[in-house]
Amino acid sequence: MKTQLAILMIFLGTMLYAQVAPNKYYIEFTDKNNNGYSLDNPEDFLTARSLQRRANQGILLSENDLPVTQTYVDSLNALGLRVINTSKWFNSATVYTLDTLLIDSISYLGFVSNSMKYKPYPEGETREVNQRYKKIRETNPRKEKSDYYNYGDCAVQIKMTNAHKLHNEGYRGEGMMIAVTDAGFTGFPNLPSFDSLYNENRVLATRNFVHGGDSVNNFSTHGMRVLSILAANYPGNLVGSAPMATYLLLMSEDPASETFIEELNWISAAEYADSLGTDIISVSLGYVNFDTPEFSHTYETLDGRHAIISSAATIASRKGMIVVAAAANSGEDAVHPWIAAPGDADSIITAGAVWPDGNYAAFSSIGPSYDGRVKPDLVAMGGGTYNQNTDGSIGTGNGTSFSAPLLSGMIACLWQKFPNKTNMQIIEAARQSGHLYNTPTVYLGYGIPNFEHAITILDIGEYKAPNNSCSIFPNPFNNDFSIQFNNNPGDSIEISILDINGRMTYLWMEHTATEKDTILKIDDLQNFKPGTYIITISLNNSRFSEKLIKY
């Protein structure tokens, strides 16, 4: 309850500061008065590329696009606080100080709201970052004649989704900007996967939102491995999902701890990415439990609105970007098998993981979100995913941290092919291309996307697998719907309806229809709650399933 109350108070604008990490505090400003910026002159705080992305999608500027008032920031610095990051979306700052008396006095400043304080972070505790990777023998198998790239062993993680079809058509990420938010990029650029990326100057910027400055290469190898899954161009060994895109390398995760400030760091990183005109934000991070328990999330708060990082991810989507976030790796946790923030956010892609054979990877966190939305949205190969090792070899690793960049790059290539589509049109096409779109599950969501089908959806508006058995209308429905049997269904019909968690909510097994085009009306569904269901219709020896939506 304390966590829910704290986050709620942030959104109500009544929270001033809270200690969120050792000697670090969160401060919220009352307004943006006299900040020297105007929505009439957005080029003063947003790049032309960022403005063009909004214009392409009909997105209007709003007050949360304005920077925070610099005099407020200067005043905090003048008091002896060190301002680490600011957030224009939440009109706030994170600061560092050893002087707790100084923090106590901040509430008397006129540009600061009322205050709330938490007990200190336990000194000396750190979170060990444990990454397990298996080295493999470098191979150089021949590529298929039709493929532009020689993928080597990593072909499985690209071809599982038919993303190589985009590469073969010439859509490899050129002109797309992808921000990678992670824990550090140790090893970049001095590894073979990154030769093209570095030599062609396609890393536009690096930024450290944990310690300040631009250095991101001395803290963790995790971000480097994630980047290799996206950007590698190492023929016969490792080719990324968007090998020709431009990248921002943004460090927002502190690998030495797990604190609420990392959510705030990510918000500042996302705002920075937005201001430079980023198209895709790849997020191989997730938050549930913090070193300071008051800030930890429960399943009940993972509804896309309570966790501040999840609200920020939704704001990023509203700005026209596509956020692809890892679902997390707690699928086998008996206490919390569900997704982590920001994977519960609305209007983003949450990435789950499968093995190379397409089967669910049990470590992959499950859905739905607490408010019942399908999560994860899509899955990709996060088990045994090929990535760059620090010794120059190619290794494999497990985690939704690796399925997220695979999907990020593939979606970037899809958007490159359809630059006039909005971010939500791209997201929806990717979802609809999932092999479980009509029968989503808590484990795989809408399933493994097929980017060849996604192209068809964006070209002609839909892709439907052939079904000559029956059709359902209307869908979405209110209190009733009908089924039309297109052929002679005979005398063996079974209709079952399951909710999103796989629980049986309706079973009907009594009907005889011997004529073509027989219509059966299902009208006893008044007690159904609004939401997503799966209807399965069995006709003799055939079966048909479809997503059913009650409004």
ChimeraX attribute file (.defattr): number of C-alpha atoms within 10 A of each C-alpha:
attribute: neighborCount
match mode: 1-to-1
recipient: residues
	/A:1	10
	/A:2	12
	/A:3	17
	/A:4	17
	/A:5	10
	/A:6	21
	/A:7	17
	/A:8	17
	/A:9	14
	/A:10	18
	/A:11	14
	/A:12	9
	/A:13	16
	/A:14	18
	/A:15	23
	/A:16	23
	/A:17	28
	/A:18	22
	/A:19	24
	/A:20	27
	/A:21	22
	/A:22	17
	/A:23	15
	/A:24	21
	/A:25	23
	/A:26	24
	/A:27	28
	/A:28	24
	/A:29	24
	/A:30	17
	/A:31	16
	/A:32	20
	/A:33	13
	/A:34	12
	/A:35	14
	/A:36	13
	/A:37	17
	/A:38	15
	/A:39	14
	/A:40	8
	/A:41	9
	/A:42	16
	/A:43	15
	/A:44	14
	/A:45	17
	/A:46	19
	/A:47	14
	/A:48	15
	/A:49	16
	/A:50	22
	/A:51	21
	/A:52	14
	/A:53	22
	/A:54	19
	/A:55	13
	/A:56	13
	/A:57	15
	/A:58	11
	/A:59	14
	/A:60	12
	/A:61	15
	/A:62	10
	/A:63	12
	/A:64	14
	/A:65	21
	/A:66	22
	/A:67	21
	/A:68	25
	/A:69	20
	/A:70	15
	/A:71	15
	/A:72	22
	/A:73	19
	/A:74	13
	/A:75	13
	/A:76	18
	/A:77	14
	/A:78	10
	/A:79	11
	/A:80	14
	/A:81	21
	/A:82	16
	/A:83	20
	/A:84	18
	/A:85	21
	/A:86	26
	/A:87	24
	/A:88	19
	/A:89	20
	/A:90	19
	/A:91	21
	/A:92	26
	/A:93	25
	/A:94	24
	/A:95	24
	/A:96	20
	/A:97	16
	/A:98	12
	/A:99	11
	/A:100	9
	/A:101	9
	/A:102	13
	/A:103	22
	/A:104	12
	/A:105	9
	/A:106	19
	/A:107	17
	/A:108	11
	/A:109	13
	/A:110	10
	/A:111	17
	/A:112	20
	/A:113	20
	/A:114	17
	/A:115	17
	/A:116	16
	/A:117	16
	/A:118	14
	/A:119	11
	/A:120	13
	/A:121	18
	/A:122	11
	/A:123	8
	/A:124	7
	/A:125	11
	/A:126	13
	/A:127	13
	/A:128	10
	/A:129	11
	/A:130	7
	/A:131	10
	/A:132	9
	/A:133	16
	/A:134	12
	/A:135	16
	/A:136	12
	/A:137	9
	/A:138	14
	/A:139	11
	/A:140	14
	/A:141	13
	/A:142	10
	/A:143	16
	/A:144	10
	/A:145	8
	/A:146	9
	/A:147	13
	/A:148	15
	/A:149	19
	/A:150	21
	/A:151	26
	/A:152	19
	/A:153	18
	/A:154	21
	/A:155	20
	/A:156	16
	/A:157	28
	/A:158	22
	/A:159	14
	/A:160	18
	/A:161	24
	/A:162	18
	/A:163	27
	/A:164	25
	/A:165	19
	/A:166	22
	/A:167	21
	/A:168	13
	/A:169	11
	/A:170	14
	/A:171	23
	/A:172	26
	/A:173	27
	/A:174	16
	/A:175	14
	/A:176	21
	/A:177	24
	/A:178	31
	/A:179	30
	/A:180	30
	/A:181	29
	/A:182	28
	/A:183	28
	/A:184	29
	/A:185	25
	/A:186	18
	/A:187	21
	/A:188	22
	/A:189	17
	/A:190	13
	/A:191	19
	/A:192	22
	/A:193	30
	/A:194	22
	/A:195	16
	/A:196	17
	/A:197	19
	/A:198	14
	/A:199	10
	/A:200	11
	/A:201	12
	/A:202	17
	/A:203	18
	/A:204	13
	/A:205	15
	/A:206	19
	/A:207	20
	/A:208	23
	/A:209	26
	/A:210	23
	/A:211	14
	/A:212	13
	/A:213	11
	/A:214	14
	/A:215	17
	/A:216	26
	/A:217	20
	/A:218	12
	/A:219	17
	/A:220	21
	/A:221	21
	/A:222	20
	/A:223	28
	/A:224	29
	/A:225	30
	/A:226	28
	/A:227	30
	/A:228	30
	/A:229	32
	/A:230	31
	/A:231	31
	/A:232	27
	/A:233	25
	/A:234	23
	/A:235	16
	/A:236	19
	/A:237	26
	/A:238	30
	/A:239	27
	/A:240	28
	/A:241	30
	/A:242	33
	/A:243	26
	/A:244	24
	/A:245	23
	/A:246	22
	/A:247	25
	/A:248	22
	/A:249	28
	/A:250	30
	/A:251	30
	/A:252	28
	/A:253	28
	/A:254	21
	/A:255	19
	/A:256	14
	/A:257	18
	/A:258	21
	/A:259	25
	/A:260	27
	/A:261	24
	/A:262	26
	/A:263	24
	/A:264	27
	/A:265	26
	/A:266	25
	/A:267	28
	/A:268	26
	/A:269	28
	/A:270	27
	/A:271	22
	/A:272	19
	/A:273	27
	/A:274	25
	/A:275	18
	/A:276	20
	/A:277	24
	/A:278	24
	/A:279	26
	/A:280	27
	/A:281	29
	/A:282	27
	/A:283	29
	/A:284	26
	/A:285	24
	/A:286	23
	/A:287	22
	/A:288	22
	/A:289	16
	/A:290	20
	/A:291	18
	/A:292	18
	/A:293	15
	/A:294	17
	/A:295	22
	/A:296	18
	/A:297	20
	/A:298	17
	/A:299	18
	/A:300	11
	/A:301	21
	/A:302	24
	/A:303	22
	/A:304	24
	/A:305	20
	/A:306	23
	/A:307	29
	/A:308	22
	/A:309	26
	/A:310	25
	/A:311	21
	/A:312	24
	/A:313	30
	/A:314	22
	/A:315	20
	/A:316	23
	/A:317	21
	/A:318	16
	/A:319	23
	/A:320	24
	/A:321	27
	/A:322	29
	/A:323	29
	/A:324	30
	/A:325	34
	/A:326	34
	/A:327	38
	/A:328	31
	/A:329	24
	/A:330	19
	/A:331	21
	/A:332	15
	/A:333	12
	/A:334	8
	/A:335	9
	/A:336	15
	/A:337	19
	/A:338	31
	/A:339	31
	/A:340	31
	/A:341	29
	/A:342	33
	/A:343	35
	/A:344	37
	/A:345	30
	/A:346	19
	/A:347	20
	/A:348	24
	/A:349	29
	/A:350	32
	/A:351	37
	/A:352	40
	/A:353	37
	/A:354	27
	/A:355	18
	/A:356	17
	/A:357	10
	/A:358	16
	/A:359	13
	/A:360	20
	/A:361	25
	/A:362	18
	/A:363	21
	/A:364	32
	/A:365	31
	/A:366	28
	/A:367	29
	/A:368	24
	/A:369	24
	/A:370	18
	/A:371	15
	/A:372	15
	/A:373	20
	/A:374	24
	/A:375	31
	/A:376	33
	/A:377	33
	/A:378	32
	/A:379	34
	/A:380	29
	/A:381	32
	/A:382	30
	/A:383	26
	/A:384	20
	/A:385	26
	/A:386	31
	/A:387	28
	/A:388	28
	/A:389	22
	/A:390	17
	/A:391	12
	/A:392	12
	/A:393	17
	/A:394	26
	/A:395	22
	/A:396	20
	/A:397	20
	/A:398	24
	/A:399	26
	/A:400	33
	/A:401	30
	/A:402	32
	/A:403	31
	/A:404	33
	/A:405	33
	/A:406	32
	/A:407	33
	/A:408	28
	/A:409	30
	/A:410	28
	/A:411	27
	/A:412	28
	/A:413	28
	/A:414	27
	/A:415	25
	/A:416	21
	/A:417	18
	/A:418	15
	/A:419	15
	/A:420	12
	/A:421	14
	/A:422	19
	/A:423	25
	/A:424	17
	/A:425	15
	/A:426	22
	/A:427	21
	/A:428	18
	/A:429	25
	/A:430	29
	/A:431	23
	/A:432	24
	/A:433	26
	/A:434	25
	/A:435	20
	/A:436	20
	/A:437	21
	/A:438	20
	/A:439	23
	/A:440	26
	/A:441	23
	/A:442	20
	/A:443	27
	/A:444	30
	/A:445	28
	/A:446	25
	/A:447	29
	/A:448	28
	/A:449	27
	/A:450	21
	/A:451	27
	/A:452	17
	/A:453	22
	/A:454	25
	/A:455	23
	/A:456	15
	/A:457	20
	/A:458	20
	/A:459	11
	/A:460	8
	/A:461	10
	/A:462	14
	/A:463	16
	/A:464	11
	/A:465	7
	/A:466	6
	/A:467	9
	/A:468	10
	/A:469	18
	/A:470	17
	/A:471	16
	/A:472	18
	/A:473	13
	/A:474	13
	/A:475	15
	/A:476	17
	/A:477	16
	/A:478	16
	/A:479	15
	/A:480	16
	/A:481	19
	/A:482	16
	/A:483	17
	/A:484	16
	/A:485	21
	/A:486	16
	/A:487	15
	/A:488	15
	/A:489	22
	/A:490	14
	/A:491	14
	/A:492	14
	/A:493	19
	/A:494	16
	/A:495	19
	/A:496	16
	/A:497	21
	/A:498	19
	/A:499	20
	/A:500	23
	/A:501	17
	/A:502	14
	/A:503	11
	/A:504	14
	/A:505	14
	/A:506	14
	/A:507	13
	/A:508	12
	/A:509	13
	/A:510	10
	/A:511	13
	/A:512	13
	/A:513	17
	/A:514	12
	/A:515	13
	/A:516	13
	/A:517	17
	/A:518	16
	/A:519	16
	/A:520	14
	/A:521	12
	/A:522	13
	/A:523	11
	/A:524	11
	/A:525	15
	/A:526	9
	/A:527	7
	/A:528	15
	/A:529	12
	/A:530	14
	/A:531	15
	/A:532	21
	/A:533	25
	/A:534	23
	/A:535	24
	/A:536	20
	/A:537	20
	/A:538	18
	/A:539	19
	/A:540	12
	/A:541	7
	/A:542	10
	/A:543	13
	/A:544	16
	/A:545	17
	/A:546	19
	/A:547	20
	/A:548	23
	/A:549	16
	/A:550	17
	/A:551	12
